[in-house]
Amino acid sequence: MIPYTVWSEAGGVGKTTLVATLSRAHVNRGQKVLVIDMDPQDGGLTHHFGLDDDKGSADADNLVMHMIGRPRGDFDDLVRSSEGVDVIPSHNMLGTLDDLLSKAQELEEDTNPDPEYEFEKERQLRRVLVDAGVPSEYDVIMIDPPASEGQHLYNAVYATGNLLIPFEPSPKGERSIQGLRDVINGFEDELGDIDVGVIGTVPNKVSRTNINQKYLDALEDEALPIAPISIGERGSMLGEAWDNQVSIYELAENESYRDLRDYEQPTLEKFDELAEYITEQFAATEATA
């Protein structure tokens, strides 16, 4: 299984677009993919996949209910599909996840007869996934949490143990990368018994300018692994995919949308290369284990 969280401290660096497109690239490789949207904000990954019809329903079962031990149905019923990608959509209840986990912790520890029992808030997503048999069912698990630290991010990192980090070559992107090792060490201190791996940083929204190159050079100075591809600025293509709630692959394949322009085709190939690179990183790890 290939589990990873796509995360950056900086907002607006293309995190959600990366998840939506890269998940489809994994599917194109014949891999079975589960994407978990842990971001409570509107207009995110769940919207991109066109699966936000129950996002505001107070009666709908959702991932949070399972994480706090109050499921309203089977885990499998949470899973929706779009373009061959299985998705656990976001729900408005994610907005209060920190508070709900704290309340669940208090209740569980007060009512458990074992005085040594601890309800560990950051481990609840992993518990839900393991209990549902997800690790044996899927080849790839991707999680899209919000940029801010908190239980959304802690649960995502604990469940996957790996980060893929989009990087925008700009002052905002540079600030998100500087000190990243300290952030990762902070995760490991917070989560206790887990080593957090960085699969790679992915330069995104890259243009051929001197200022872009300056920040790409700064990324290399951080001594973090860098994916062997970079994603160019493709606002028109990505914007149309977003408006139609499809991936750029579907945009290219479906004749009801516009034809892909010649200079846009390499972007698809780069996402294919990125999915291959990620897969190879895990294959190499298994071979040396």
C-alpha positions in Angstrom: 0.0 0.0 0.0 1.1 3.5 -0.8 -0.2 6.0 1.9 0.5 9.7 1.8 -0.8 13.0 2.8 -0.6 16.0 0.5 0.1 19.0 2.6 1.7 22.5 2.7 1.6 25.1 5.4 0.9 27.7 2.7 -2.6 28.0 1.2 -3.2 28.5 -2.5 -0.2 26.4 -3.7 -2.3 23.9 -5.7 -2.6 21.3 -3.0 -6.2 20.2 -3.8 -5.7 20.3 -7.5 -2.6 18.1 -7.1 -4.6 15.6 -5.1 -7.5 15.5 -7.6 -5.2 15.1 -10.6 -2.6 12.8 -9.1 -5.3 10.4 -7.8 -6.6 10.0 -11.3 -3.0 9.4 -12.5 -2.7 6.6 -10.0 -5.9 5.1 -11.4 -4.6 5.3 -14.9 -1.7 3.1 -13.7 -4.2 0.4 -12.7 -4.0 1.2 -9.0 -7.0 1.2 -6.7 -7.1 4.6 -5.0 -8.9 6.0 -2.0 -8.9 9.7 -1.4 -9.9 11.2 2.0 -11.0 14.8 2.1 -10.2 16.0 5.6 -10.5 19.7 4.8 -13.8 21.3 6.1 -13.7 24.3 3.9 -16.2 24.8 1.1 -15.0 24.6 -2.5 -12.3 22.0 -1.9 -11.6 18.5 -3.1 -15.1 17.2 -2.4 -16.5 20.0 -4.6 -14.0 19.2 -7.3 -15.1 15.6 -7.5 -18.8 16.8 -7.5 -19.6 14.9 -4.3 -20.7 17.7 -2.0 -24.4 17.0 -2.0 -24.4 15.7 1.6 -21.7 18.0 3.0 -24.1 20.1 5.0 -26.6 17.4 5.9 -27.0 16.9 9.7 -28.4 13.4 9.1 -25.7 12.1 6.8 -23.2 9.6 8.2 -19.7 10.9 7.8 -16.1 10.2 8.7 -16.1 12.3 11.9 -18.9 10.1 13.3 -16.7 7.0 12.8 -13.7 8.8 14.3 -15.6 9.6 17.5 -17.0 6.1 17.8 -20.6 7.0 16.8 -21.0 5.7 13.3 -24.5 5.8 11.7 -23.7 3.1 9.2 -21.0 1.0 7.6 -17.7 2.5 6.7 -18.1 1.3 3.1 -21.2 3.4 2.8 -19.1 6.6 3.2 -17.2 5.8 0.0 -18.3 7.6 -3.2 -16.7 7.3 -6.6 -15.6 9.7 -9.4 -13.6 8.9 -12.5 -12.6 5.6 -11.0 -11.3 7.2 -7.8 -12.9 6.2 -4.5 -13.5 9.2 -2.3 -14.5 9.8 1.3 -16.1 13.3 1.0 -15.7 16.1 3.4 -18.5 17.1 5.8 -19.3 20.2 7.7 -18.8 18.3 11.0 -15.0 18.3 10.2 -15.2 22.0 11.2 -15.6 20.9 14.9 -13.3 17.8 14.7 -10.9 19.0 17.4 -13.8 19.7 19.9 -15.6 16.4 19.1 -12.5 14.3 19.6 -11.8 16.0 22.9 -15.4 15.2 24.1 -15.0 11.6 22.8 -11.7 11.3 24.7 -13.3 12.5 27.9 -16.3 10.2 27.6 -14.2 7.1 26.6 -11.7 7.6 29.4 -14.4 8.3 32.0 -16.4 5.2 31.1 -13.6 2.7 30.4 -13.1 0.3 33.4 -9.3 0.1 32.7 -7.7 3.0 34.6 -4.7 2.9 32.2 -6.8 3.3 29.1 -6.1 6.3 26.9 -8.1 7.6 24.0 -5.5 9.0 21.6 -7.1 11.6 19.5 -4.6 11.7 16.7 -4.9 7.9 16.1 -8.6 7.7 15.4 -8.5 8.0 11.6 -5.9 5.2 11.4 -8.1 3.1 13.7 -11.1 3.6 11.5 -9.2 2.7 8.4 -7.6 -0.4 9.8 -10.9 -1.7 11.3 -12.5 -1.3 7.9 -9.7 -3.2 6.2 -8.7 -0.3 4.0 -5.0 -1.1 3.9 -5.6 -4.5 2.3 -8.2 -3.2 -0.1 -6.4 -0.2 -1.7 -3.1 0.3 -3.5 -3.0 4.0 -2.8 -4.4 6.1 0.1 -4.2 9.9 -0.3 -5.4 12.4 2.3 -6.1 16.1 1.7 -6.1 18.0 5.1 -6.2 21.7 5.7 -3.0 23.7 5.8 -3.4 24.6 9.5 -2.1 22.3 12.2 -4.7 20.5 14.4 -6.4 17.1 14.6 -7.2 17.0 10.9 -3.6 17.2 10.0 -2.3 15.0 12.9 -4.8 12.2 12.1 -3.8 12.4 8.4 -0.1 12.2 9.1 -0.5 9.5 11.7 -2.6 7.4 9.3 -0.2 7.7 6.4 3.3 8.5 7.8 4.3 10.2 4.6 4.1 13.7 3.1 4.0 15.0 -0.5 4.5 18.7 -0.4 3.5 21.1 -3.3 5.8 24.0 -3.5 5.0 27.3 -5.3 8.3 29.1 -6.3 7.3 32.4 -4.7 7.9 34.2 -1.4 4.8 32.4 0.0 6.1 29.0 -1.1 9.5 29.6 0.3 8.2 30.5 3.7 6.2 27.3 3.7 9.3 25.2 3.1 11.7 27.1 5.4 11.8 25.3 8.7 9.8 22.3 7.4 12.2 19.9 9.2 11.2 21.6 12.4 7.5 21.1 11.6 8.1 17.4 10.8 10.0 17.0 14.0 7.1 18.6 15.8 4.7 16.1 14.2 6.9 13.3 15.4 7.0 14.7 19.0 3.2 15.2 18.9 2.4 11.8 17.5 4.9 9.9 19.5 5.8 6.6 17.8 5.9 7.5 14.2 8.6 8.6 11.8 7.3 11.1 9.2 8.8 10.6 5.7 8.8 13.2 2.9 8.2 11.5 -0.4 9.1 14.7 -2.3 8.4 18.4 -2.8 6.6 19.1 -6.1 7.3 22.5 -7.7 3.9 23.8 -8.9 2.8 26.9 -10.9 6.3 27.1 -12.4 7.0 29.7 -15.1 10.3 30.5 -16.8 11.2 33.6 -14.9 14.3 34.6 -12.9 12.2 35.1 -9.8 10.8 31.6 -10.1 14.3 30.2 -10.5 15.4 32.0 -7.4 12.9 30.2 -5.2 13.5 26.9 -6.9 17.2 27.3 -6.0 16.1 28.0 -2.4 14.2 24.8 -2.4 17.3 22.8 -3.3 19.1 24.5 -0.4 16.6 23.0 2.1 18.0 19.5 1.4 14.5 17.9 1.0 13.8 15.4 -1.7 12.5 17.0 -4.8 10.2 15.2 -7.3 11.8 14.9 -10.7 9.1 16.9 -12.4 7.6 20.3 -12.0 4.1 21.5 -12.9 3.8 24.6 -15.1 1.3 27.4 -14.7 -1.9 26.0 -16.4 -4.6 28.3 -15.1 -6.9 27.9 -18.1 -6.8 24.1 -18.2 -7.1 23.7 -14.4 -9.8 26.3 -14.2 -12.0 24.6 -16.7 -11.5 21.3 -15.0 -12.5 22.9 -11.8 -15.6 24.5 -13.3 -16.7 21.2 -14.8 -15.9 19.3 -11.6 -13.6 16.9 -13.5 -9.9 16.1 -13.6 -7.7 17.4 -16.4 -7.6 13.8 -17.7 -11.4 13.8 -18.1 -11.2 17.2 -19.7 -8.8 15.8 -22.3 -10.7 12.6 -22.9 -14.3 13.8 -23.1 -15.3 15.5 -26.3 -18.0 17.4 -24.6 -15.3 19.7 -23.2 -12.8 21.7 -25.2 -9.9 20.1 -27.0 -6.6 20.1 -25.1 -4.1 22.5 -26.5 -0.8 21.1 -27.7 1.2 22.9 -24.9 -1.1 21.5 -22.3 -0.6 17.8 -23.1 2.8 17.6 -21.3 1.1 18.5 -18.0 -0.8 15.2 -18.2 2.4 13.4 -18.8 4.1 15.0 -15.9 1.3 13.8 -13.5 1.8 10.3 -15.0 5.5 10.6 -14.2 4.8 11.9 -10.7 2.5 8.9 -9.9 5.2 6.6 -11.2 7.9 8.3 -9.1 5.8 8.0 -6.0 5.1 4.3 -6.7 8.8 3.7 -7.2 9.7 5.3 -3.9 7.6 2.8 -2.0 8.8 -0.1 -4.1 12.4 0.9 -3.3 11.6 1.1 0.4 10.1 -2.3 0.4 13.0 -3.8 -1.5 15.5 -2.5 1.1 13.3 -3.3 4.2 
